[in-house]
Amino acid sequence: MDPTSRATYEALPDALDANSPVGVTAFPDGSVDRRCRVRVGADTAIDDRATFGGRIEAGASKAFRLEPGEGEPGGQAVNMAVQAHALSDDVTLYGHLDHPTLSDFPFDAVSMGDPARVSVCEFEEGDVVLTEESRDLTGWTLDDLRDVADLDAAFGADVVCCGNWVSVPGMDDALRAAADHLVADVFVLDPGDVTGSSEGALLDLLDALASLASGWTRTVLCANRAETDALAAAVGAREVDLGEGLAAVRERADLAGVVCHDVAAATAATPDEVVHVANLDTDETVRETGGGDRFTAGFAHGLAVGWDWRSALALGNACASYYVERGETIRRGEVRPYLREYL
């Protein structure tokens, strides 16, 4: 780890102890996630993507069975809310939560309809996520949030976390309409897996985000490396280094920052600089899906309490790494002992 990143992590626990919780609104999705093993035939488990893809491509198997575990709360807004609460923030979740699995959160949670059903197929090389979308979510508009919340209050929290643009066709219009109500300090969007989206759809997203730039809210887009590369390509920044690509996306949407959370490091492009913070060198990967959402919640907390971008990125990295390594959400009091293991 480089000396600057190490120094940032070393200062993090004291900074976290010194700050107060912030108010967080998270919206609009929700899902019931089941982690699955893929099987074929009577008793053959498929443990790697290559075998799974090869059987499909060759037509060797026409039927696959998913062996699911117990249902767990999921969805980007849900994951961000869970992490924010674990950092002691005052959270209100507006999601699609009409299911017993999503009925018992330790914070305020309001449902706008049925959740998606998600099968997380766990392979050695990483997860493959299969989603049965909720019609309530794919048909969601800002009016659905207006029906259950005071928009000025919801968008007046210190932090507003928005997720899963890819599943909500009406999100661009919702973002434009939200501009009339948004007075949060930080608005952060994690759009989901945009890699299969058309260039036109990605440009529409960035234009919608630009509509939020007229106020005092710092609007930030967070995504993983494949997703930020897709966004950079959409604005014409192909075959450039990461920082240049993030800067091009930021400029197109007039954002306060664009953040890429990757395995090796988190990187942010702001109007003034490109900032990198090396990730923690975790020994084991227990969970993948959901780590990026926890990064976003941790990062947004740091930005909202007044930290610099580097410190906010470091907290995001810690939240994501803990989840990926242990399959649990890190709590505020666990940050210091966790970082001590790596520093």
C-alpha positions in Angstrom: 0.0 0.0 0.0 1.3 3.5 -0.9 2.2 5.8 2.1 -0.6 8.3 1.3 -3.3 5.6 1.4 -1.9 4.1 4.5 -1.9 7.5 6.3 -5.5 8.0 5.2 -6.6 4.7 6.7 -4.6 5.4 9.9 -6.5 8.6 10.5 -9.9 7.1 9.7 -10.9 5.7 13.1 -10.3 8.9 15.0 -12.1 10.9 12.4 -15.1 8.5 12.5 -15.2 8.7 16.3 -15.2 12.5 16.1 -18.1 12.9 13.7 -21.9 12.8 14.3 -24.4 10.6 12.4 -26.0 12.0 9.3 -29.5 11.7 7.9 -29.8 9.4 5.0 -32.6 8.7 2.5 -32.2 5.6 0.3 -34.5 4.7 -2.7 -36.1 3.1 -4.7 -35.5 -0.6 -5.2 -35.6 -3.8 -3.1 -35.2 -7.5 -3.7 -35.3 -10.9 -2.1 -31.9 -12.5 -2.9 -31.2 -16.1 -2.8 -27.6 -17.4 -3.2 -27.7 -20.4 -5.4 -25.6 -23.3 -6.5 -26.1 -24.3 -10.2 -26.7 -28.0 -10.9 -27.2 -30.0 -14.0 -28.5 -33.6 -14.3 -29.2 -35.6 -11.2 -26.1 -34.7 -9.1 -23.6 -32.5 -11.0 -22.7 -29.1 -9.5 -21.3 -26.4 -11.8 -18.8 -24.4 -9.9 -17.2 -22.2 -12.5 -18.4 -19.8 -15.2 -16.5 -21.4 -18.0 -18.2 -24.8 -17.5 -21.6 -23.1 -17.2 -21.1 -21.0 -20.3 -19.6 -23.8 -22.3 -22.5 -26.1 -21.6 -24.9 -23.4 -22.8 -22.9 -22.5 -25.9 -22.4 -26.2 -26.9 -26.0 -27.1 -26.3 -24.7 -29.9 -24.0 -27.4 -29.1 -21.4 -30.8 -27.5 -21.9 -31.9 -27.5 -18.3 -30.1 -26.2 -15.3 -31.3 -26.3 -11.7 -30.8 -23.6 -9.1 -30.3 -24.8 -5.6 -31.3 -21.8 -3.6 -30.4 -20.8 0.0 -32.6 -18.8 2.3 -34.0 -15.5 1.1 -32.0 -12.4 2.2 -32.8 -8.7 2.0 -31.3 -7.2 -1.2 -31.4 -4.4 -3.7 -29.0 -1.5 -3.9 -31.1 0.9 -1.9 -31.6 -1.7 0.8 -27.9 -2.5 0.9 -26.9 1.2 1.1 -29.5 1.7 3.9 -28.2 -1.3 5.9 -24.6 0.0 5.7 -25.6 3.6 6.6 -27.5 2.4 9.6 -24.5 0.3 10.7 -22.4 3.5 10.7 -25.1 4.9 13.1 -26.7 7.2 10.5 -30.4 8.1 10.7 -31.8 6.2 7.8 -35.1 6.2 6.0 -35.5 3.6 3.2 -38.2 4.0 0.5 -38.1 0.8 -1.4 -40.0 -2.1 -2.9 -40.4 -4.1 0.2 -43.7 -6.0 0.1 -42.3 -9.3 1.3 -41.7 -10.9 4.8 -38.0 -11.0 4.1 -38.0 -7.2 3.8 -40.3 -6.4 6.8 -38.0 -6.2 9.8 -35.4 -3.4 9.4 -33.9 -1.6 12.4 -34.6 1.8 10.8 -37.6 3.5 9.1 -38.6 1.6 6.0 -41.6 2.4 3.7 -42.7 0.2 0.8 -43.8 1.2 -2.6 -44.6 -2.2 -3.9 -43.3 -5.7 -4.6 -39.6 -6.5 -4.7 -37.6 -8.1 -7.4 -36.6 -11.8 -7.1 -32.8 -12.3 -7.4 -30.8 -15.5 -7.8 -27.1 -15.0 -7.1 -25.3 -17.9 -8.8 -22.0 -18.2 -6.9 -19.1 -19.4 -9.1 -15.4 -19.5 -8.3 -14.6 -16.6 -10.7 -17.4 -14.4 -9.3 -21.2 -14.1 -9.0 -23.7 -14.3 -11.9 -26.9 -12.5 -11.0 -30.3 -13.5 -12.5 -33.1 -11.1 -11.8 -36.9 -11.5 -12.1 -37.9 -7.8 -12.1 -40.7 -6.4 -10.2 -43.4 -4.8 -12.3 -43.9 -2.2 -9.5 -40.2 -1.2 -9.8 -40.0 -1.2 -13.6 -43.1 1.0 -13.6 -41.9 3.3 -10.8 -42.0 7.1 -11.1 -41.4 9.9 -8.7 -45.2 10.0 -8.1 -44.9 6.6 -6.3 -42.4 8.2 -3.9 -44.6 11.2 -3.5 -47.5 9.0 -2.5 -45.6 7.7 0.6 -43.3 10.6 1.4 -42.9 14.3 1.6 -40.5 14.9 -1.2 -38.9 18.0 0.4 -38.2 16.0 3.5 -37.0 12.9 1.7 -34.6 14.9 -0.5 -33.7 17.2 2.3 -31.7 14.5 4.2 -27.9 15.1 4.5 -27.4 12.2 2.1 -29.7 10.8 -0.6 -28.6 7.4 -2.0 -30.2 6.3 -5.2 -29.6 2.9 -6.8 -30.5 0.6 -9.7 -31.1 3.0 -12.6 -30.9 0.0 -14.9 -34.1 -1.5 -13.5 -36.2 1.7 -13.6 -37.0 3.0 -17.0 -38.6 6.1 -15.5 -35.5 7.1 -13.4 -34.3 9.8 -15.8 -37.6 11.6 -15.6 -37.6 11.1 -11.8 -34.1 12.7 -11.5 -35.2 15.7 -13.5 -38.3 16.1 -11.3 -36.3 15.6 -8.1 -34.2 18.7 -8.9 -37.1 20.9 -7.6 -36.9 19.2 -4.2 -33.3 18.3 -3.7 -31.5 20.2 -0.9 -29.3 17.4 0.4 -25.6 17.9 0.9 -24.8 14.8 -1.1 -26.8 12.9 -3.7 -25.1 9.7 -4.8 -26.3 7.4 -7.6 -25.0 3.9 -8.1 -26.8 3.1 -11.4 -26.2 -0.7 -11.3 -24.7 -2.8 -14.1 -24.8 -0.4 -17.0 -22.5 -2.4 -19.2 -25.2 -3.8 -21.5 -26.9 -0.4 -21.9 -26.8 1.5 -25.2 -24.7 4.6 -25.6 -27.9 6.7 -26.0 -29.3 5.4 -22.8 -26.1 6.2 -20.9 -26.0 9.7 -22.3 -29.6 10.3 -21.3 -28.7 9.2 -17.8 -25.8 11.7 -17.6 -28.0 14.5 -19.0 -30.6 13.7 -16.3 -27.9 13.9 -13.6 -26.8 17.2 -15.0 -30.3 18.6 -14.2 -29.4 18.2 -10.5 -26.3 20.4 -10.8 -28.0 23.8 -10.5 -28.4 23.7 -6.7 -25.9 23.3 -3.8 -26.1 19.5 -3.6 -22.9 17.7 -4.5 -24.0 15.0 -7.0 -21.8 12.0 -7.3 -21.9 8.9 -9.6 -20.4 5.7 -8.1 -19.8 2.6 -10.1 -17.3 -0.2 -10.6 -14.6 -0.3 -13.2 -16.5 -2.0 -16.0 -19.4 0.4 -15.5 -17.3 3.5 -15.5 -15.5 2.3 -18.6 -18.9 1.9 -20.3 -19.9 5.4 -19.3 -16.6 6.9 -20.4 -16.9 5.2 -23.8 -20.4 6.7 -24.2 -18.9 10.2 -23.9 -16.2 9.4 -26.3 -13.4 8.7 -23.8 -12.2 5.4 -25.2 -8.7 4.0 -24.7 -7.8 6.5 -22.0 -6.6 6.0 -18.5 -9.1 5.6 -15.7 -8.7 9.2 -14.3 -9.2 10.7 -17.8 -12.3 8.6 -18.3 -13.9 9.5 -15.0 -13.1 13.2 -15.6 -14.8 13.0 -19.0 -18.0 11.5 -17.5 -17.9 14.1 -14.7 -17.6 17.0 -17.1 -20.4 15.7 -19.3 -22.9 15.6 -16.4 -21.5 18.6 -14.5 -21.0 16.4 -11.4 -19.2 17.1 -8.2 -17.4 13.8 -8.7 -17.4 10.4 -10.4 -16.1 7.5 -8.4 -14.8 4.1 -9.5 -14.6 1.4 -6.8 -12.3 -1.4 -8.0 -10.5 -4.3 -6.5 -7.2 -2.6 -6.3 -8.2 1.0 -5.5 -11.0 3.5 -5.4 -10.6 6.6 -7.7 -12.5 9.8 -7.8 -12.4 12.6 -10.4 -13.5 16.0 -9.0 -13.3 19.4 -10.7 -9.9 19.9 -9.1 -8.1 16.6 -9.1 -8.1 12.8 -9.5 -7.7 11.0 -6.2 -6.7 7.4 -5.7 -6.9 5.3 -2.5 -5.5 1.8 -2.5 -7.8 -0.9 -1.3 -7.2 -3.2 1.6 -5.5 -6.4 0.6 -8.1 -8.8 1.8 -7.2 -12.5 2.0 -10.5 -14.1 1.1 -13.7 -13.4 -0.9 -16.8 -14.6 0.8 -19.3 -12.3 -0.9 -19.2 -10.1 -4.0 -22.8 -8.9 -4.7 -23.6 -6.0 -2.4 -20.0 -4.9 -1.7 -20.3 -1.9 -4.1 -23.5 -0.7 -2.4 -21.7 -0.7 1.0 -18.8 1.2 -0.6 -21.3 3.9 -1.7 -22.9 4.3 1.7 -19.6 4.5 3.5 -18.2 7.0 0.9 -21.3 9.1 1.1 -21.1 9.3 4.9 -17.6 10.5 4.8 -18.4 13.2 2.2 -21.4 14.4 4.1 -19.5 14.9 7.4 -17.0 17.1 5.7 -14.1 14.8 5.0 -11.9 15.2 2.0 -12.4 12.9 -1.0 -9.5 10.7 -0.1 -10.8 10.0 3.4 -14.4 9.3 2.1 -13.0 6.9 -0.4 -11.1 5.1 2.3 -14.2 4.6 4.4 -16.0 3.3 1.3 -13.2 0.8 0.7 -13.3 -0.4 4.3 -17.0 -1.0 4.2 -16.8 -2.9 0.9 -13.7 -4.9 1.9 -15.2 -6.0 5.2 -18.4 -7.3 3.4 -16.5 -9.0 0.6 -14.2 -10.7 3.1 -16.7 -11.6 5.9 -20.1 -11.5 4.3 -21.3 -9.0 7.0 -21.9 -5.3 7.2 -19.2 -3.4 9.2 -20.5 -1.4 12.1 -19.0 2.0 13.2 -17.3 0.5 16.3 -15.7 -2.3 14.2 -13.8 0.0 11.8 -10.9 0.6 14.1 -10.1 -3.0 14.9 -10.7 -4.1 11.3 -8.2 -1.5 9.9 -5.7 -2.5 12.6 -5.4 -5.9 10.9 -4.1 -4.3 7.7 -2.0 -1.4 9.0 
